[in-house]
Amino acid sequence: QLNILHATLLAMRRAVASLDPAATEAWVDGNRCPNLDIACRSIVKGDALEPAISAASILAKTERDKEMARLAVIHPEYGFDRHSGYPTPEHLAALERHGPSPVHRLTFGPVRKCLEARERMNQK
């Protein structure tokens, strides 16, 4: 229901709010900070500049890859374990062939285009 930016900012707010002990400052890899009750620094290219952000990026990608492997078992026709959800030619072809799965983000451009094309075909 949210675009990727708003979903990311919401996830950051939730993550910070759930920390125990509470954080006193957040560092964000990028140019925007979520609305937090603590100090926040946005650092463009932070994953290359700050070791803590670099480590967090590695952990996040590791978790993403685990989730993509899990989704590949449930929806093998999409090859999530091979492209991690990125719009590779393989992924776009699978979207065109099978349509979006329940886990696809409907606001993502290629998914939206696929849905629109299917809707046009159904109207004929």
A tleap script that builds the chain and sets N, CA, C and O, in Angstrom:
source leaprc.protein.ff14SB
mol = sequence {
  NGLN LEU ASN ILE LEU HIE ALA THR LEU LEU
  ALA MET ARG ARG ALA VAL ALA SER LEU ASP
  PRO ALA ALA THR GLU ALA TRP VAL ASP GLY
  ASN ARG CYS PRO ASN LEU ASP ILE ALA CYS
  ARG SER ILE VAL LYS GLY ASP ALA LEU GLU
  PRO ALA ILE SER ALA ALA SER ILE LEU ALA
  LYS THR GLU ARG ASP LYS GLU MET ALA ARG
  LEU ALA VAL ILE HIE PRO GLU TYR GLY PHE
  ASP ARG HIE SER GLY TYR PRO THR PRO GLU
  HIE LEU ALA ALA LEU GLU ARG HIE GLY PRO
  SER PRO VAL HIE ARG LEU THR PHE GLY PRO
  VAL ARG LYS CYS LEU GLU ALA ARG GLU ARG
  MET ASN GLN CLYS
}
set mol.1.N position { 0.813 -1.200 0.000 }
set mol.1.CA position { 0.000 0.000 0.000 }
set mol.1.C position { 0.851 1.256 0.000 }
set mol.1.O position { 0.381 2.319 -0.406 }
set mol.2.N position { 2.103 1.153 0.451 }
set mol.2.CA position { 3.010 2.295 0.469 }
set mol.2.C position { 4.031 2.152 -0.641 }
set mol.2.O position { 4.346 1.042 -1.069 }
set mol.3.N position { 4.554 3.297 -1.112 }
set mol.3.CA position { 5.661 3.189 -2.054 }
set mol.3.C position { 6.921 2.801 -1.280 }
set mol.3.O position { 6.920 2.782 -0.049 }
set mol.4.N position { 7.975 2.498 -1.999 }
set mol.4.CA position { 9.169 1.947 -1.355 }
set mol.4.C position { 9.789 2.931 -0.361 }
set mol.4.O position { 10.260 2.514 0.698 }
set mol.5.N position { 9.797 4.225 -0.680 }
set mol.5.CA position { 10.376 5.207 0.235 }
set mol.5.C position { 9.591 5.251 1.545 }
set mol.5.O position { 10.178 5.170 2.624 }
set mol.6.N position { 8.275 5.379 1.456 }
set mol.6.CA position { 7.471 5.473 2.674 }
set mol.6.C position { 7.502 4.166 3.477 }
set mol.6.O position { 7.501 4.190 4.708 }
set mol.7.N position { 7.528 3.042 2.783 }
set mol.7.CA position { 7.635 1.757 3.483 }
set mol.7.C position { 8.977 1.657 4.210 }
set mol.7.O position { 9.039 1.153 5.332 }
set mol.8.N position { 10.035 2.129 3.585 }
set mol.8.CA position { 11.362 2.090 4.198 }
set mol.8.C position { 11.418 2.995 5.423 }
set mol.8.O position { 11.932 2.598 6.469 }
set mol.9.N position { 10.891 4.207 5.297 }
set mol.9.CA position { 10.891 5.135 6.433 }
set mol.9.C position { 10.058 4.584 7.595 }
set mol.9.O position { 10.438 4.716 8.759 }
set mol.10.N position { 8.925 3.970 7.268 }
set mol.10.CA position { 8.093 3.362 8.305 }
set mol.10.C position { 8.837 2.206 8.987 }
set mol.10.O position { 8.812 2.087 10.212 }
set mol.11.N position { 9.490 1.368 8.202 }
set mol.11.CA position { 10.249 0.246 8.769 }
set mol.11.C position { 11.361 0.752 9.681 }
set mol.11.O position { 11.616 0.166 10.733 }
set mol.12.N position { 12.019 1.827 9.287 }
set mol.12.CA position { 13.075 2.394 10.142 }
set mol.12.C position { 12.486 2.907 11.452 }
set mol.12.O position { 13.052 2.675 12.520 }
set mol.13.N position { 11.351 3.604 11.377 }
set mol.13.CA position { 10.714 4.105 12.605 }
set mol.13.C position { 10.354 2.942 13.530 }
set mol.13.O position { 10.592 3.007 14.736 }
set mol.14.N position { 9.788 1.893 12.968 }
set mol.14.CA position { 9.407 0.727 13.772 }
set mol.14.C position { 10.625 0.048 14.385 }
set mol.14.O position { 10.603 -0.358 15.547 }
set mol.15.N position { 11.685 -0.070 13.594 }
set mol.15.CA position { 12.898 -0.722 14.101 }
set mol.15.C position { 13.492 0.063 15.259 }
set mol.15.O position { 13.848 -0.513 16.287 }
set mol.16.N position { 13.600 1.362 15.097 }
set mol.16.CA position { 14.175 2.198 16.157 }
set mol.16.C position { 13.288 2.161 17.397 }
set mol.16.O position { 13.791 2.083 18.518 }
set mol.17.N position { 11.976 2.218 17.204 }
set mol.17.CA position { 11.050 2.203 18.340 }
set mol.17.C position { 11.117 0.889 19.121 }
set mol.17.O position { 10.805 0.862 20.312 }
set mol.18.N position { 11.518 -0.191 18.466 }
set mol.18.CA position { 11.530 -1.501 19.132 }
set mol.18.C position { 12.849 -1.809 19.835 }
set mol.18.O position { 12.966 -2.850 20.481 }
set mol.19.N position { 13.828 -0.946 19.727 }
set mol.19.CA position { 15.139 -1.226 20.326 }
set mol.19.C position { 15.092 -1.177 21.848 }
set mol.19.O position { 14.488 -0.287 22.447 }
set mol.20.N position { 15.750 -2.165 22.452 }
set mol.20.CA position { 15.871 -2.207 23.902 }
set mol.20.C position { 17.263 -2.721 24.233 }
set mol.20.O position { 17.530 -3.909 24.050 }
set mol.21.N position { 18.140 -1.882 24.705 }
set mol.21.CA position { 17.887 -0.519 25.164 }
set mol.21.C position { 17.660 0.432 23.988 }
set mol.21.O position { 18.055 0.158 22.855 }
set mol.22.N position { 17.020 1.540 24.289 }
set mol.22.CA position { 16.687 2.533 23.267 }
set mol.22.C position { 17.958 3.164 22.709 }
set mol.22.O position { 18.951 3.336 23.416 }
set mol.23.N position { 17.901 3.499 21.442 }
set mol.23.CA position { 19.018 4.190 20.799 }
set mol.23.C position { 18.959 5.678 21.140 }
set mol.23.O position { 17.904 6.206 21.494 }
set mol.24.N position { 20.096 6.336 21.028 }
set mol.24.CA position { 20.148 7.788 21.236 }
set mol.24.C position { 20.360 8.532 19.930 }
set mol.24.O position { 20.148 9.742 19.850 }
set mol.25.N position { 20.784 7.792 18.898 }
set mol.25.CA position { 21.009 8.408 17.586 }
set mol.25.C position { 20.897 7.322 16.521 }
set mol.25.O position { 21.264 6.169 16.750 }
set mol.26.N position { 20.383 7.709 15.354 }
set mol.26.CA position { 20.298 6.784 14.217 }
set mol.26.C position { 21.093 7.353 13.056 }
set mol.26.O position { 21.084 8.558 12.802 }
set mol.27.N position { 21.783 6.459 12.357 }
set mol.27.CA position { 22.489 6.834 11.142 }
set mol.27.C position { 21.811 6.123 9.984 }
set mol.27.O position { 21.596 4.911 10.034 }
set mol.28.N position { 21.477 6.861 8.956 }
set mol.28.CA position { 20.748 6.323 7.817 }
set mol.28.C position { 21.607 6.428 6.570 }
set mol.28.O position { 22.181 7.480 6.287 }
set mol.29.N position { 21.693 5.346 5.834 }
set mol.29.CA position { 22.400 5.336 4.556 }
set mol.29.C position { 21.464 5.939 3.512 }
set mol.29.O position { 20.554 5.267 3.027 }
set mol.30.N position { 21.683 7.173 3.177 }
set mol.30.CA position { 20.831 7.846 2.195 }
set mol.30.C position { 20.718 9.319 2.494 }
set mol.30.O position { 21.514 9.882 3.246 }
set mol.31.N position { 19.712 9.942 1.891 }
set mol.31.CA position { 19.576 11.392 2.032 }
set mol.31.C position { 18.329 11.804 2.813 }
set mol.31.O position { 17.990 12.987 2.854 }
set mol.32.N position { 17.644 10.841 3.432 }
set mol.32.CA position { 16.444 11.155 4.204 }
set mol.32.C position { 16.442 10.395 5.519 }
set mol.32.O position { 16.814 9.224 5.592 }
set mol.33.N position { 16.016 11.093 6.539 }
set mol.33.CA position { 15.829 10.450 7.845 }
set mol.33.C position { 14.340 10.259 8.090 }
set mol.33.O position { 13.528 11.095 7.695 }
set mol.34.N position { 13.987 9.163 8.737 }
set mol.34.CA position { 12.590 9.016 9.162 }
set mol.34.C position { 12.305 9.986 10.302 }
set mol.34.O position { 13.228 10.521 10.916 }
set mol.35.N position { 11.049 10.204 10.577 }
set mol.35.CA position { 10.637 11.050 11.696 }
set mol.35.C position { 10.810 10.222 12.979 }
set mol.35.O position { 10.006 9.335 13.267 }
set mol.36.N position { 11.857 10.521 13.734 }
set mol.36.CA position { 12.180 9.759 14.944 }
set mol.36.C position { 12.163 10.657 16.164 }
set mol.36.O position { 12.211 11.882 16.051 }
set mol.37.N position { 12.094 10.035 17.329 }
set mol.37.CA position { 12.159 10.762 18.594 }
set mol.37.C position { 13.599 10.926 19.070 }
set mol.37.O position { 13.834 11.412 20.177 }
set mol.38.N position { 14.550 10.531 18.256 }
set mol.38.CA position { 15.972 10.652 18.595 }
set mol.38.C position { 16.678 11.369 17.456 }
set mol.38.O position { 16.106 11.560 16.383 }
set mol.39.N position { 17.921 11.763 17.692 }
set mol.39.CA position { 18.720 12.399 16.648 }
set mol.39.C position { 18.929 11.424 15.489 }
set mol.39.O position { 19.055 10.216 15.694 }
set mol.40.N position { 18.963 11.960 14.287 }
set mol.40.CA position { 19.154 11.122 13.101 }
set mol.40.C position { 20.066 11.837 12.123 }
set mol.40.O position { 19.902 13.027 11.855 }
set mol.41.N position { 21.033 11.093 11.592 }
set mol.41.CA position { 21.955 11.611 10.576 }
set mol.41.C position { 21.759 10.831 9.299 }
set mol.41.O position { 21.861 9.605 9.302 }
set mol.42.N position { 21.480 11.518 8.202 }
set mol.42.CA position { 21.462 10.840 6.906 }
set mol.42.C position { 22.854 11.003 6.298 }
set mol.42.O position { 23.420 12.096 6.294 }
set mol.43.N position { 23.391 9.902 5.786 }
set mol.43.CA position { 24.745 9.892 5.239 }
set mol.43.C position { 24.676 9.280 3.846 }
set mol.43.O position { 24.511 8.069 3.696 }
set mol.44.N position { 24.802 10.121 2.838 }
set mol.44.CA position { 24.789 9.630 1.461 }
set mol.44.C position { 26.024 8.750 1.255 }
set mol.44.O position { 27.137 9.134 1.612 }
set mol.45.N position { 25.815 7.582 0.683 }
set mol.45.CA position { 26.880 6.578 0.497 }
set mol.45.C position { 27.418 6.112 1.848 }
set mol.45.O position { 28.597 5.784 1.976 }
set mol.46.N position { 26.549 6.088 2.844 }
set mol.46.CA position { 26.950 5.718 4.202 }
set mol.46.C position { 27.543 4.328 4.301 }
set mol.46.O position { 28.414 4.078 5.134 }
set mol.47.N position { 27.066 3.406 3.440 }
set mol.47.CA position { 27.612 2.042 3.504 }
set mol.47.C position { 29.076 1.992 3.103 }
set mol.47.O position { 29.779 1.048 3.464 }
set mol.48.N position { 29.551 2.990 2.361 }
set mol.48.CA position { 30.963 3.044 1.987 }
set mol.48.C position { 31.775 3.896 2.961 }
set mol.48.O position { 33.002 3.799 3.007 }
set mol.49.N position { 31.086 4.731 3.735 }
set mol.49.CA position { 31.789 5.687 4.588 }
set mol.49.C position { 31.819 5.310 6.064 }
set mol.49.O position { 32.762 5.663 6.772 }
set mol.50.N position { 30.805 4.604 6.532 }
set mol.50.CA position { 30.687 4.291 7.957 }
set mol.50.C position { 30.660 2.780 8.174 }
set mol.50.O position { 29.754 2.108 7.679 }
set mol.51.N position { 31.630 2.233 8.901 }
set mol.51.CA position { 31.658 0.778 9.123 }
set mol.51.C position { 30.366 0.224 9.734 }
set mol.51.O position { 29.959 -0.883 9.385 }
set mol.52.N position { 29.723 0.955 10.624 }
set mol.52.CA position { 28.486 0.447 11.238 }
set mol.52.C position { 27.378 0.316 10.196 }
set mol.52.O position { 26.611 -0.646 10.219 }
set mol.53.N position { 27.295 1.279 9.290 }
set mol.53.CA position { 26.276 1.205 8.231 }
set mol.53.C position { 26.632 0.081 7.261 }
set mol.53.O position { 25.752 -0.632 6.778 }
set mol.54.N position { 27.907 -0.070 6.982 }
set mol.54.CA position { 28.366 -1.154 6.105 }
set mol.54.C position { 27.973 -2.512 6.682 }
set mol.54.O position { 27.483 -3.380 5.959 }
set mol.55.N position { 28.189 -2.691 7.972 }
set mol.55.CA position { 27.837 -3.951 8.627 }
set mol.55.C position { 26.326 -4.174 8.596 }
set mol.55.O position { 25.864 -5.282 8.324 }
set mol.56.N position { 25.569 -3.133 8.871 }
set mol.56.CA position { 24.109 -3.250 8.841 }
set mol.56.C position { 23.628 -3.607 7.441 }
set mol.56.O position { 22.680 -4.379 7.293 }
set mol.57.N position { 24.261 -3.065 6.425 }
set mol.57.CA position { 23.892 -3.368 5.044 }
set mol.57.C position { 24.135 -4.842 4.725 }
set mol.57.O position { 23.323 -5.480 4.055 }
set mol.58.N position { 25.244 -5.370 5.202 }
set mol.58.CA position { 25.545 -6.792 4.990 }
set mol.58.C position { 24.501 -7.665 5.678 }
set mol.58.O position { 24.010 -8.632 5.094 }
set mol.59.N position { 24.163 -7.322 6.917 }
set mol.59.CA position { 23.142 -8.091 7.651 }
set mol.59.C position { 21.789 -8.023 6.943 }
set mol.59.O position { 21.096 -9.033 6.822 }
set mol.60.N position { 21.422 -6.845 6.481 }
set mol.60.CA position { 20.133 -6.688 5.793 }
set mol.60.C position { 20.096 -7.518 4.510 }
set mol.60.O position { 19.092 -8.170 4.223 }
set mol.61.N position { 21.168 -7.497 3.749 }
set mol.61.CA position { 21.201 -8.275 2.504 }
set mol.61.C position { 21.187 -9.773 2.783 }
set mol.61.O position { 20.585 -10.537 2.029 }
set mol.62.N position { 21.837 -10.194 3.848 }
set mol.62.CA position { 21.820 -11.602 4.233 }
set mol.62.C position { 20.398 -12.046 4.568 }
set mol.62.O position { 19.961 -13.114 4.140 }
set mol.63.N position { 19.678 -11.226 5.333 }
set mol.63.CA position { 18.287 -11.551 5.673 }
set mol.63.C position { 17.405 -11.524 4.434 }
set mol.63.O position { 16.540 -12.384 4.272 }
set mol.64.N position { 17.615 -10.544 3.556 }
set mol.64.CA position { 16.843 -10.483 2.319 }
set mol.64.C position { 17.055 -11.743 1.485 }
set mol.64.O position { 16.100 -12.311 0.955 }
set mol.65.N position { 18.301 -12.175 1.372 }
set mol.65.CA position { 18.596 -13.358 0.575 }
set mol.65.C position { 17.951 -14.615 1.174 }
set mol.65.O position { 17.499 -15.491 0.438 }
set mol.66.N position { 17.909 -14.700 2.509 }
set mol.66.CA position { 17.220 -15.834 3.149 }
set mol.66.C position { 15.735 -15.808 2.823 }
set mol.66.O position { 15.140 -16.842 2.519 }
set mol.67.N position { 15.144 -14.632 2.886 }
set mol.67.CA position { 13.716 -14.500 2.579 }
set mol.67.C position { 13.447 -14.828 1.102 }
set mol.67.O position { 12.440 -15.461 0.784 }
set mol.68.N position { 14.328 -14.407 0.215 }
set mol.68.CA position { 14.155 -14.713 -1.211 }
set mol.68.C position { 14.270 -16.219 -1.462 }
set mol.68.O position { 13.546 -16.766 -2.294 }
set mol.69.N position { 15.172 -16.885 -0.752 }
set mol.69.CA position { 15.290 -18.345 -0.886 }
set mol.69.C position { 14.021 -19.033 -0.388 }
set mol.69.O position { 13.566 -20.010 -0.982 }
set mol.70.N position { 13.454 -18.521 0.702 }
set mol.70.CA position { 12.199 -19.079 1.229 }
set mol.70.C position { 11.064 -18.862 0.221 }
set mol.70.O position { 10.274 -19.772 -0.027 }
set mol.71.N position { 10.984 -17.676 -0.352 }
set mol.71.CA position { 9.932 -17.388 -1.325 }
set mol.71.C position { 10.114 -18.203 -2.610 }
set mol.71.O position { 9.136 -18.527 -3.284 }
set mol.72.N position { 11.355 -18.531 -2.946 }
set mol.72.CA position { 11.617 -19.332 -4.145 }
set mol.72.C position { 11.047 -20.740 -4.008 }
set mol.72.O position { 10.683 -21.361 -5.007 }
set mol.73.N position { 10.967 -21.243 -2.794 }
set mol.73.CA position { 10.371 -22.561 -2.562 }
set mol.73.C position { 8.857 -22.483 -2.752 }
set mol.73.O position { 8.245 -23.392 -3.313 }
set mol.74.N position { 8.267 -21.400 -2.283 }
set mol.74.CA position { 6.818 -21.221 -2.372 }
set mol.74.C position { 6.385 -20.861 -3.794 }
set mol.74.O position { 5.350 -21.326 -4.272 }
set mol.75.N position { 7.191 -20.024 -4.468 }
set mol.75.CA position { 6.881 -19.542 -5.822 }
set mol.75.C position { 8.077 -19.799 -6.740 }
set mol.75.O position { 8.726 -18.844 -7.165 }
set mol.76.N position { 8.387 -21.055 -7.057 }
set mol.76.CA position { 9.603 -21.357 -7.818 }
set mol.76.C position { 9.618 -20.766 -9.228 }
set mol.76.O position { 10.687 -20.559 -9.802 }
set mol.77.N position { 8.455 -20.499 -9.778 }
set mol.77.CA position { 8.380 -19.998 -11.153 }
set mol.77.C position { 8.994 -18.609 -11.333 }
set mol.77.O position { 9.239 -18.193 -12.465 }
set mol.78.N position { 9.246 -17.889 -10.248 }
set mol.78.CA position { 9.777 -16.527 -10.361 }
set mol.78.C position { 11.293 -16.438 -10.206 }
set mol.78.O position { 11.881 -15.430 -10.599 }
set mol.79.N position { 11.936 -17.447 -9.653 }
set mol.79.CA position { 13.395 -17.424 -9.503 }
set mol.79.C position { 13.900 -16.413 -8.488 }
set mol.79.O position { 14.983 -15.854 -8.658 }
set mol.80.N position { 13.125 -16.171 -7.429 }
set mol.80.CA position { 13.526 -15.184 -6.430 }
set mol.80.C position { 14.920 -15.448 -5.872 }
set mol.80.O position { 15.643 -14.505 -5.548 }
set mol.81.N position { 15.305 -16.707 -5.757 }
set mol.81.CA position { 16.620 -17.038 -5.214 }
set mol.81.C position { 17.754 -16.638 -6.152 }
set mol.81.O position { 18.908 -16.565 -5.729 }
set mol.82.N position { 17.441 -16.381 -7.412 }
set mol.82.CA position { 18.482 -16.009 -8.375 }
set mol.82.C position { 18.585 -14.503 -8.597 }
set mol.82.O position { 19.660 -14.014 -8.945 }
set mol.83.N position { 17.503 -13.757 -8.408 }
set mol.83.CA position { 17.560 -12.317 -8.690 }
set mol.83.C position { 17.199 -11.443 -7.495 }
set mol.83.O position { 17.232 -10.216 -7.595 }
set mol.84.N position { 16.856 -12.058 -6.371 }
set mol.84.CA position { 16.556 -11.342 -5.123 }
set mol.84.C position { 15.494 -10.259 -5.276 }
set mol.84.O position { 15.479 -9.288 -4.519 }
set mol.85.N position { 14.609 -10.424 -6.251 }
set mol.85.CA position { 13.539 -9.456 -6.430 }
set mol.85.C position { 13.876 -8.294 -7.341 }
set mol.85.O position { 13.018 -7.456 -7.619 }
set mol.86.N position { 15.122 -8.230 -7.811 }
set mol.86.CA position { 15.486 -7.155 -8.730 }
set mol.86.C position { 14.845 -7.415 -10.097 }
set mol.86.O position { 14.599 -8.566 -10.455 }
set mol.87.N position { 14.573 -6.351 -10.858 }
set mol.87.CA position { 13.891 -6.525 -12.145 }
set mol.87.C position { 14.841 -6.984 -13.257 }
set mol.87.O position { 15.057 -6.264 -14.232 }
set mol.88.N position { 15.399 -8.174 -13.104 }
set mol.88.CA position { 16.271 -8.740 -14.127 }
set mol.88.C position { 15.423 -9.198 -15.315 }
set mol.88.O position { 14.206 -9.322 -15.180 }
set mol.89.N position { 16.025 -9.450 -16.457 }
set mol.89.CA position { 15.247 -9.976 -17.582 }
set mol.89.C position { 14.485 -11.257 -17.220 }
set mol.89.O position { 13.348 -11.448 -17.650 }
set mol.90.N position { 15.116 -12.135 -16.427 }
set mol.90.CA position { 14.456 -13.377 -15.993 }
set mol.90.C position { 13.205 -13.075 -15.162 }
set mol.90.O position { 12.150 -13.672 -15.374 }
set mol.91.N position { 13.337 -12.151 -14.225 }
set mol.91.CA position { 12.217 -11.806 -13.356 }
set mol.91.C position { 11.092 -11.150 -14.160 }
set mol.91.O position { 9.920 -11.474 -13.964 }
set mol.92.N position { 11.440 -10.236 -15.058 }
set mol.92.CA position { 10.427 -9.565 -15.878 }
set mol.92.C position { 9.704 -10.562 -16.775 }
set mol.92.O position { 8.493 -10.458 -16.968 }
set mol.93.N position { 10.442 -11.530 -17.327 }
set mol.93.CA position { 9.815 -12.561 -18.162 }
set mol.93.C position { 8.854 -13.414 -17.334 }
set mol.93.O position { 7.769 -13.759 -17.801 }
set mol.94.N position { 9.248 -13.751 -16.115 }
set mol.94.CA position { 8.373 -14.547 -15.237 }
set mol.94.C position { 7.113 -13.758 -14.881 }
set mol.94.O position { 6.020 -14.322 -14.834 }
set mol.95.N position { 7.261 -12.478 -14.635 }
set mol.95.CA position { 6.096 -11.629 -14.352 }
set mol.95.C position { 5.138 -11.622 -15.536 }
set mol.95.O position { 3.924 -11.739 -15.369 }
set mol.96.N position { 5.695 -11.485 -16.724 }
set mol.96.CA position { 4.864 -11.460 -17.929 }
set mol.96.C position { 4.171 -12.810 -18.135 }
set mol.96.O position { 3.000 -12.861 -18.510 }
set mol.97.N position { 4.893 -13.888 -17.892 }
set mol.97.CA position { 4.371 -15.232 -18.109 }
set mol.97.C position { 3.332 -15.634 -17.052 }
set mol.97.O position { 2.297 -16.211 -17.387 }
set mol.98.N position { 3.607 -15.331 -15.785 }
set mol.98.CA position { 2.772 -15.826 -14.690 }
set mol.98.C position { 1.937 -14.749 -14.002 }
set mol.98.O position { 1.048 -15.069 -13.213 }
set mol.99.N position { 2.210 -13.478 -14.291 }
set mol.99.CA position { 1.565 -12.399 -13.559 }
set mol.99.C position { 2.182 -12.280 -12.179 }
set mol.99.O position { 2.987 -13.125 -11.787 }
set mol.100.N position { 1.820 -11.253 -11.444 }
set mol.100.CA position { 2.399 -11.063 -10.109 }
set mol.100.C position { 1.934 -12.140 -9.128 }
set mol.100.O position { 0.807 -12.630 -9.200 }
set mol.101.N position { 2.822 -12.485 -8.222 }
set mol.101.CA position { 2.478 -13.411 -7.138 }
set mol.101.C position { 1.905 -12.586 -5.987 }
set mol.101.O position { 1.936 -11.357 -6.035 }
set mol.102.N position { 1.387 -13.241 -4.964 }
set mol.102.CA position { 0.881 -12.498 -3.797 }
set mol.102.C position { 1.956 -11.689 -3.069 }
set mol.102.O position { 1.628 -10.777 -2.309 }
set mol.103.N position { 3.231 -12.008 -3.289 }
set mol.103.CA position { 4.289 -11.285 -2.582 }
set mol.103.C position { 4.876 -10.131 -3.385 }
set mol.103.O position { 5.693 -9.371 -2.863 }
set mol.104.N position { 4.475 -9.989 -4.638 }
set mol.104.CA position { 4.981 -8.872 -5.422 }
set mol.104.C position { 4.390 -7.556 -4.927 }
set mol.104.O position { 3.231 -7.487 -4.517 }
set mol.105.N position { 5.213 -6.525 -4.975 }
set mol.105.CA position { 4.787 -5.187 -4.559 }
set mol.105.C position { 4.037 -4.545 -5.723 }
set mol.105.O position { 4.630 -4.246 -6.759 }
set mol.106.N position { 2.747 -4.337 -5.553 }
set mol.106.CA position { 1.886 -3.886 -6.637 }
set mol.106.C position { 2.190 -2.467 -7.089 }
set mol.106.O position { 1.801 -2.079 -8.191 }
set mol.107.N position { 2.879 -1.677 -6.258 }
set mol.107.CA position { 3.218 -0.313 -6.650 }
set mol.107.C position { 4.515 -0.243 -7.455 }
set mol.107.O position { 4.866 0.824 -7.958 }
set mol.108.N position { 5.240 -1.369 -7.586 }
set mol.108.CA position { 6.485 -1.386 -8.332 }
set mol.108.C position { 6.186 -1.324 -9.822 }
set mol.108.O position { 5.349 -2.082 -10.312 }
set mol.109.N position { 6.846 -0.446 -10.546 }
set mol.109.CA position { 6.565 -0.175 -11.953 }
set mol.109.C position { 6.361 -1.406 -12.821 }
set mol.109.O position { 5.311 -1.519 -13.454 }
set mol.110.N position { 7.316 -2.341 -12.885 }
set mol.110.CA position { 7.121 -3.514 -13.746 }
set mol.110.C position { 5.910 -4.370 -13.350 }
set mol.110.O position { 5.248 -4.945 -14.215 }
set mol.111.N position { 5.625 -4.453 -12.070 }
set mol.111.CA position { 4.458 -5.224 -11.613 }
set mol.111.C position { 3.185 -4.500 -12.027 }
set mol.111.O position { 2.244 -5.115 -12.530 }
set mol.112.N position { 3.163 -3.197 -11.814 }
set mol.112.CA position { 1.993 -2.395 -12.197 }
set mol.112.C position { 1.737 -2.498 -13.703 }
set mol.112.O position { 0.594 -2.648 -14.134 }
set mol.113.N position { 2.809 -2.417 -14.501 }
set mol.113.CA position { 2.664 -2.535 -15.963 }
set mol.113.C position { 2.097 -3.900 -16.348 }
set mol.113.O position { 1.254 -3.999 -17.239 }
set mol.114.N position { 2.558 -4.935 -15.682 }
set mol.114.CA position { 2.073 -6.290 -15.943 }
set mol.114.C position { 0.582 -6.380 -15.632 }
set mol.114.O position { -0.187 -6.940 -16.413 }
set mol.115.N position { 0.178 -5.830 -14.497 }
set mol.115.CA position { -1.232 -5.857 -14.116 }
set mol.115.C position { -2.086 -5.078 -15.115 }
set mol.115.O position { -3.174 -5.519 -15.486 }
set mol.116.N position { -1.591 -3.925 -15.545 }
set mol.116.CA position { -2.330 -3.114 -16.513 }
set mol.116.C position { -2.477 -3.847 -17.840 }
set mol.116.O position { -3.545 -3.816 -18.451 }
set mol.117.N position { -1.411 -4.507 -18.290 }
set mol.117.CA position { -1.471 -5.261 -19.543 }
set mol.117.C position { -2.470 -6.403 -19.444 }
set mol.117.O position { -3.233 -6.647 -20.379 }
set mol.118.N position { -2.470 -7.102 -18.315 }
set mol.118.CA position { -3.433 -8.207 -18.124 }
set mol.118.C position { -4.859 -7.680 -18.092 }
set mol.118.O position { -5.774 -8.312 -18.621 }
set mol.119.N position { -5.045 -6.522 -17.473 }
set mol.119.CA position { -6.383 -5.930 -17.411 }
set mol.119.C position { -6.858 -5.552 -18.808 }
set mol.119.O position { -8.018 -5.780 -19.149 }
set mol.120.N position { -5.977 -4.980 -19.616 }
set mol.120.CA position { -6.346 -4.626 -21.005 }
set mol.120.C position { -6.724 -5.870 -21.792 }
set mol.120.O position { -7.675 -5.849 -22.573 }
set mol.121.N position { -5.972 -6.968 -21.586 }
set mol.121.CA position { -6.265 -8.208 -22.310 }
set mol.121.C position { -7.615 -8.777 -21.870 }
set mol.121.O position { -8.357 -9.314 -22.693 }
set mol.122.N position { -7.934 -8.664 -20.587 }
set mol.122.CA position { -9.201 -9.180 -20.081 }
set mol.122.C position { -10.402 -8.370 -20.565 }
set mol.122.O position { -11.519 -8.885 -20.633 }
set mol.123.N position { -10.167 -7.098 -20.901 }
set mol.123.CA position { -11.253 -6.241 -21.373 }
set mol.123.C position { -11.591 -6.499 -22.838 }
set mol.123.O position { -12.652 -6.086 -23.306 }
set mol.124.N position { -10.721 -7.165 -23.554 }
set mol.124.CA position { -10.947 -7.435 -24.980 }
set mol.124.C position { -11.896 -8.578 -25.187 }
set mol.124.O position { -12.194 -8.934 -26.327 }
savepdb mol mol.pdb
quit
